[in-house]
Amino acid sequence: MKTTAYFRDVVVQKHPGIEEEWIQRVMAEPLEQRRQADGRYA
């Protein structure tokens, strides 16, 4: 799974209970998507 350095270095360490499989499942089948004005997804 492609992630940013911030996500790998900060978010994962702050939230050790979150499993990578959960993230992959949500990314593959999101309930909703919101695109920001600059093209990024919220």
PyMOL Python script that loads the backbone (N, CA, C, O; Angstrom):
from pymol import cmd

cmd.read_pdbstr("""\
ATOM      1  N   MET A   1       0.850  -1.171   0.000  1.00  0.00           N
ATOM      2  CA  MET A   1       0.000   0.000   0.000  1.00  0.00           C
ATOM      3  C   MET A   1       0.893   1.232   0.000  1.00  0.00           C
ATOM      4  O   MET A   1       1.845   1.315   0.777  1.00  0.00           O
ATOM      5  N   LYS A   2       0.590   2.173  -0.860  1.00  0.00           N
ATOM      6  CA  LYS A   2       1.356   3.411  -0.953  1.00  0.00           C
ATOM      7  C   LYS A   2       0.883   4.384   0.120  1.00  0.00           C
ATOM      8  O   LYS A   2      -0.307   4.687   0.200  1.00  0.00           O
ATOM      9  N   THR A   3       1.802   4.877   0.944  1.00  0.00           N
ATOM     10  CA  THR A   3       1.470   5.848   1.983  1.00  0.00           C
ATOM     11  C   THR A   3       2.527   6.940   2.019  1.00  0.00           C
ATOM     12  O   THR A   3       3.611   6.795   1.454  1.00  0.00           O
ATOM     13  N   THR A   4       2.200   8.022   2.682  1.00  0.00           N
ATOM     14  CA  THR A   4       3.166   9.105   2.840  1.00  0.00           C
ATOM     15  C   THR A   4       4.111   8.782   3.998  1.00  0.00           C
ATOM     16  O   THR A   4       3.810   7.947   4.851  1.00  0.00           O
ATOM     17  N   ALA A   5       5.247   9.454   4.008  1.00  0.00           N
ATOM     18  CA  ALA A   5       6.205   9.279   5.104  1.00  0.00           C
ATOM     19  C   ALA A   5       5.568   9.691   6.429  1.00  0.00           C
ATOM     20  O   ALA A   5       5.802   9.050   7.453  1.00  0.00           O
ATOM     21  N   TYR A   6       4.772  10.749   6.418  1.00  0.00           N
ATOM     22  CA  TYR A   6       4.096  11.192   7.644  1.00  0.00           C
ATOM     23  C   TYR A   6       3.212  10.074   8.195  1.00  0.00           C
ATOM     24  O   TYR A   6       3.227   9.798   9.394  1.00  0.00           O
ATOM     25  N   PHE A   7       2.458   9.444   7.329  1.00  0.00           N
ATOM     26  CA  PHE A   7       1.576   8.367   7.782  1.00  0.00           C
ATOM     27  C   PHE A   7       2.395   7.227   8.385  1.00  0.00           C
ATOM     28  O   PHE A   7       2.086   6.754   9.478  1.00  0.00           O
ATOM     29  N   ARG A   8       3.430   6.789   7.685  1.00  0.00           N
ATOM     30  CA  ARG A   8       4.262   5.681   8.174  1.00  0.00           C
ATOM     31  C   ARG A   8       4.983   6.028   9.464  1.00  0.00           C
ATOM     32  O   ARG A   8       5.056   5.200  10.372  1.00  0.00           O
ATOM     33  N   ASP A   9       5.520   7.242   9.561  1.00  0.00           N
ATOM     34  CA  ASP A   9       6.370   7.603  10.686  1.00  0.00           C
ATOM     35  C   ASP A   9       5.621   8.156  11.891  1.00  0.00           C
ATOM     36  O   ASP A   9       6.078   7.984  13.022  1.00  0.00           O
ATOM     37  N   VAL A  10       4.502   8.804  11.685  1.00  0.00           N
ATOM     38  CA  VAL A  10       3.807   9.472  12.781  1.00  0.00           C
ATOM     39  C   VAL A  10       2.474   8.801  13.114  1.00  0.00           C
ATOM     40  O   VAL A  10       2.254   8.382  14.250  1.00  0.00           O
ATOM     41  N   VAL A  11       1.603   8.702  12.144  1.00  0.00           N
ATOM     42  CA  VAL A  11       0.250   8.215  12.414  1.00  0.00           C
ATOM     43  C   VAL A  11       0.267   6.783  12.923  1.00  0.00           C
ATOM     44  O   VAL A  11      -0.409   6.465  13.902  1.00  0.00           O
ATOM     45  N   VAL A  12       1.022   5.924  12.277  1.00  0.00           N
ATOM     46  CA  VAL A  12       1.050   4.515  12.684  1.00  0.00           C
ATOM     47  C   VAL A  12       1.605   4.366  14.096  1.00  0.00           C
ATOM     48  O   VAL A  12       1.130   3.521  14.855  1.00  0.00           O
ATOM     49  N   GLN A  13       2.585   5.158  14.455  1.00  0.00           N
ATOM     50  CA  GLN A  13       3.150   5.082  15.800  1.00  0.00           C
ATOM     51  C   GLN A  13       2.207   5.661  16.846  1.00  0.00           C
ATOM     52  O   GLN A  13       2.167   5.172  17.975  1.00  0.00           O
ATOM     53  N   LYS A  14       1.449   6.691  16.491  1.00  0.00           N
ATOM     54  CA  LYS A  14       0.495   7.280  17.431  1.00  0.00           C
ATOM     55  C   LYS A  14      -0.692   6.363  17.690  1.00  0.00           C
ATOM     56  O   LYS A  14      -1.310   6.421  18.754  1.00  0.00           O
ATOM     57  N   HIS A  15      -1.005   5.524  16.723  1.00  0.00           N
ATOM     58  CA  HIS A  15      -2.182   4.653  16.801  1.00  0.00           C
ATOM     59  C   HIS A  15      -1.774   3.201  16.526  1.00  0.00           C
ATOM     60  O   HIS A  15      -2.124   2.649  15.483  1.00  0.00           O
ATOM     61  N   PRO A  16      -1.047   2.588  17.443  1.00  0.00           N
ATOM     62  CA  PRO A  16      -0.537   1.238  17.194  1.00  0.00           C
ATOM     63  C   PRO A  16      -1.623   0.166  17.093  1.00  0.00           C
ATOM     64  O   PRO A  16      -1.359  -0.928  16.593  1.00  0.00           O
ATOM     65  N   GLY A  17      -2.828   0.458  17.555  1.00  0.00           N
ATOM     66  CA  GLY A  17      -3.909  -0.519  17.503  1.00  0.00           C
ATOM     67  C   GLY A  17      -4.541  -0.660  16.123  1.00  0.00           C
ATOM     68  O   GLY A  17      -5.274  -1.617  15.874  1.00  0.00           O
ATOM     69  N   ILE A  18      -4.266   0.283  15.223  1.00  0.00           N
ATOM     70  CA  ILE A  18      -4.836   0.220  13.883  1.00  0.00           C
ATOM     71  C   ILE A  18      -4.029  -0.765  13.042  1.00  0.00           C
ATOM     72  O   ILE A  18      -2.806  -0.663  12.954  1.00  0.00           O
ATOM     73  N   GLU A  19      -4.708  -1.697  12.440  1.00  0.00           N
ATOM     74  CA  GLU A  19      -4.038  -2.708  11.633  1.00  0.00           C
ATOM     75  C   GLU A  19      -4.052  -2.320  10.161  1.00  0.00           C
ATOM     76  O   GLU A  19      -5.024  -1.741   9.676  1.00  0.00           O
ATOM     77  N   GLU A  20      -2.975  -2.637   9.452  1.00  0.00           N
ATOM     78  CA  GLU A  20      -2.852  -2.271   8.045  1.00  0.00           C
ATOM     79  C   GLU A  20      -3.975  -2.896   7.208  1.00  0.00           C
ATOM     80  O   GLU A  20      -4.421  -2.292   6.233  1.00  0.00           O
ATOM     81  N   GLU A  21      -4.428  -4.078   7.570  1.00  0.00           N
ATOM     82  CA  GLU A  21      -5.514  -4.737   6.833  1.00  0.00           C
ATOM     83  C   GLU A  21      -6.793  -3.910   6.881  1.00  0.00           C
ATOM     84  O   GLU A  21      -7.540  -3.861   5.903  1.00  0.00           O
ATOM     85  N   TRP A  22      -7.047  -3.262   8.012  1.00  0.00           N
ATOM     86  CA  TRP A  22      -8.242  -2.413   8.144  1.00  0.00           C
ATOM     87  C   TRP A  22      -8.159  -1.243   7.162  1.00  0.00           C
ATOM     88  O   TRP A  22      -9.131  -0.909   6.484  1.00  0.00           O
ATOM     89  N   ILE A  23      -6.993  -0.639   7.103  1.00  0.00           N
ATOM     90  CA  ILE A  23      -6.805   0.511   6.212  1.00  0.00           C
ATOM     91  C   ILE A  23      -6.987   0.084   4.762  1.00  0.00           C
ATOM     92  O   ILE A  23      -7.649   0.774   3.987  1.00  0.00           O
ATOM     93  N   GLN A  24      -6.404  -1.046   4.395  1.00  0.00           N
ATOM     94  CA  GLN A  24      -6.534  -1.538   3.027  1.00  0.00           C
ATOM     95  C   GLN A  24      -7.988  -1.806   2.672  1.00  0.00           C
ATOM     96  O   GLN A  24      -8.424  -1.495   1.563  1.00  0.00           O
ATOM     97  N   ARG A  25      -8.749  -2.387   3.613  1.00  0.00           N
ATOM     98  CA  ARG A  25     -10.161  -2.688   3.360  1.00  0.00           C
ATOM     99  C   ARG A  25     -10.959  -1.399   3.138  1.00  0.00           C
ATOM    100  O   ARG A  25     -11.786  -1.332   2.229  1.00  0.00           O
ATOM    101  N   VAL A  26     -10.719  -0.396   3.951  1.00  0.00           N
ATOM    102  CA  VAL A  26     -11.440   0.877   3.811  1.00  0.00           C
ATOM    103  C   VAL A  26     -11.062   1.572   2.505  1.00  0.00           C
ATOM    104  O   VAL A  26     -11.918   2.145   1.831  1.00  0.00           O
ATOM    105  N   MET A  27      -9.782   1.521   2.153  1.00  0.00           N
ATOM    106  CA  MET A  27      -9.345   2.148   0.907  1.00  0.00           C
ATOM    107  C   MET A  27      -9.945   1.443  -0.313  1.00  0.00           C
ATOM    108  O   MET A  27     -10.260   2.089  -1.312  1.00  0.00           O
ATOM    109  N   ALA A  28     -10.102   0.131  -0.230  1.00  0.00           N
ATOM    110  CA  ALA A  28     -10.654  -0.635  -1.344  1.00  0.00           C
ATOM    111  C   ALA A  28     -12.164  -0.445  -1.477  1.00  0.00           C
ATOM    112  O   ALA A  28     -12.698  -0.460  -2.586  1.00  0.00           O
ATOM    113  N   GLU A  29     -12.857  -0.266  -0.341  1.00  0.00           N
ATOM    114  CA  GLU A  29     -14.318  -0.153  -0.353  1.00  0.00           C
ATOM    115  C   GLU A  29     -14.790   0.973   0.567  1.00  0.00           C
ATOM    116  O   GLU A  29     -15.389   0.706   1.608  1.00  0.00           O
ATOM    117  N   PRO A  30     -14.527   2.232   0.193  1.00  0.00           N
ATOM    118  CA  PRO A  30     -14.951   3.349   1.053  1.00  0.00           C
ATOM    119  C   PRO A  30     -16.471   3.501   1.077  1.00  0.00           C
ATOM    120  O   PRO A  30     -17.157   3.199   0.101  1.00  0.00           O
ATOM    121  N   LEU A  31     -16.971   3.969   2.201  1.00  0.00           N
ATOM    122  CA  LEU A  31     -18.405   4.250   2.306  1.00  0.00           C
ATOM    123  C   LEU A  31     -18.759   5.532   1.569  1.00  0.00           C
ATOM    124  O   LEU A  31     -19.869   5.682   1.058  1.00  0.00           O
ATOM    125  N   GLU A  32     -17.801   6.457   1.522  1.00  0.00           N
ATOM    126  CA  GLU A  32     -18.045   7.775   0.931  1.00  0.00           C
ATOM    127  C   GLU A  32     -16.702   8.379   0.541  1.00  0.00           C
ATOM    128  O   GLU A  32     -15.682   8.091   1.167  1.00  0.00           O
ATOM    129  N   GLN A  33     -16.703   9.215  -0.494  1.00  0.00           N
ATOM    130  CA  GLN A  33     -15.489   9.939  -0.894  1.00  0.00           C
ATOM    131  C   GLN A  33     -15.838  11.400  -1.067  1.00  0.00           C
ATOM    132  O   GLN A  33     -16.866  11.736  -1.654  1.00  0.00           O
ATOM    133  N   ARG A  34     -14.979  12.272  -0.555  1.00  0.00           N
ATOM    134  CA  ARG A  34     -15.168  13.713  -0.724  1.00  0.00           C
ATOM    135  C   ARG A  34     -13.890  14.291  -1.307  1.00  0.00           C
ATOM    136  O   ARG A  34     -12.819  14.160  -0.714  1.00  0.00           O
ATOM    137  N   ARG A  35     -13.995  14.918  -2.443  1.00  0.00           N
ATOM    138  CA  ARG A  35     -12.839  15.526  -3.092  1.00  0.00           C
ATOM    139  C   ARG A  35     -12.764  17.002  -2.729  1.00  0.00           C
ATOM    140  O   ARG A  35     -13.756  17.725  -2.823  1.00  0.00           O
ATOM    141  N   GLN A  36     -11.586  17.441  -2.315  1.00  0.00           N
ATOM    142  CA  GLN A  36     -11.386  18.833  -1.942  1.00  0.00           C
ATOM    143  C   GLN A  36     -11.134  19.678  -3.204  1.00  0.00           C
ATOM    144  O   GLN A  36     -10.874  19.140  -4.280  1.00  0.00           O
ATOM    145  N   ALA A  37     -11.215  20.979  -3.052  1.00  0.00           N
ATOM    146  CA  ALA A  37     -11.037  21.895  -4.181  1.00  0.00           C
ATOM    147  C   ALA A  37      -9.660  21.739  -4.837  1.00  0.00           C
ATOM    148  O   ALA A  37      -9.514  21.971  -6.037  1.00  0.00           O
ATOM    149  N   ASP A  38      -8.650  21.346  -4.050  1.00  0.00           N
ATOM    150  CA  ASP A  38      -7.302  21.203  -4.598  1.00  0.00           C
ATOM    151  C   ASP A  38      -7.053  19.813  -5.202  1.00  0.00           C
ATOM    152  O   ASP A  38      -5.931  19.506  -5.606  1.00  0.00           O
ATOM    153  N   GLY A  39      -8.104  18.969  -5.262  1.00  0.00           N
ATOM    154  CA  GLY A  39      -7.977  17.670  -5.892  1.00  0.00           C
ATOM    155  C   GLY A  39      -7.693  16.524  -4.925  1.00  0.00           C
ATOM    156  O   GLY A  39      -7.786  15.357  -5.308  1.00  0.00           O
ATOM    157  N   ARG A  40      -7.352  16.837  -3.694  1.00  0.00           N
ATOM    158  CA  ARG A  40      -7.111  15.785  -2.709  1.00  0.00           C
ATOM    159  C   ARG A  40      -8.430  15.254  -2.180  1.00  0.00           C
ATOM    160  O   ARG A  40      -9.469  15.904  -2.293  1.00  0.00           O
ATOM    161  N   TYR A  41      -8.373  14.075  -1.607  1.00  0.00           N
ATOM    162  CA  TYR A  41      -9.569  13.487  -1.012  1.00  0.00           C
ATOM    163  C   TYR A  41      -9.551  13.696   0.485  1.00  0.00           C
ATOM    164  O   TYR A  41      -8.514  13.537   1.128  1.00  0.00           O
ATOM    165  N   ALA A  42     -10.701  14.054   1.046  1.00  0.00           N
ATOM    166  CA  ALA A  42     -10.818  14.299   2.485  1.00  0.00           C
ATOM    167  C   ALA A  42     -11.143  13.023   3.192  1.00  0.00           C
ATOM    168  O   ALA A  42     -11.284  13.014   4.415  1.00  0.00           O
TER     169      ALA A  42
END
""", "prot")
cmd.dss("prot")
cmd.show_as("cartoon", "prot")
cmd.util.cbc("prot")
cmd.orient("prot")
